[in-house]
Amino acid sequence: MLIAARNPLAYISFFDFTAWANLVHGLVMVAQSLMVMGFMYKMATDVAYCLVLAAGLWLLRPKGGEIRNK
């Protein structure tokens, strides 16, 4: 992630993958926390973290129109 942050346009697919992976992981955790008694607190901690991270990556990623050939 630190290497990709230096040149985000070259690593756009890495950022996309990371955003999608966190989104899917968060959604799977929602289902799991609803199925297991005593794990509802995970909705406000782990699940929220994954979903906020995915949203942040998606909002801050470079857009396709910003890609230029060097």
ChimeraX attribute file (.defattr): number of C-alpha atoms within 10 A of each C-alpha:
attribute: neighborCount
match mode: 1-to-1
recipient: residues
	/A:1	10
	/A:2	7
	/A:3	8
	/A:4	13
	/A:5	12
	/A:6	10
	/A:7	10
	/A:8	17
	/A:9	19
	/A:10	13
	/A:11	16
	/A:12	18
	/A:13	11
	/A:14	14
	/A:15	21
	/A:16	14
	/A:17	13
	/A:18	16
	/A:19	23
	/A:20	17
	/A:21	14
	/A:22	20
	/A:23	19
	/A:24	14
	/A:25	16
	/A:26	22
	/A:27	16
	/A:28	12
	/A:29	19
	/A:30	18
	/A:31	11
	/A:32	15
	/A:33	17
	/A:34	13
	/A:35	11
	/A:36	9
	/A:37	8
	/A:38	9
	/A:39	13
	/A:40	14
	/A:41	10
	/A:42	16
	/A:43	17
	/A:44	9
	/A:45	10
	/A:46	14
	/A:47	21
	/A:48	16
	/A:49	15
	/A:50	20
	/A:51	19
	/A:52	15
	/A:53	17
	/A:54	23
	/A:55	15
	/A:56	12
	/A:57	18
	/A:58	16
	/A:59	11
	/A:60	9
	/A:61	15
	/A:62	15
	/A:63	11
	/A:64	9
	/A:65	6
	/A:66	7
	/A:67	12
	/A:68	8
	/A:69	5
	/A:70	3
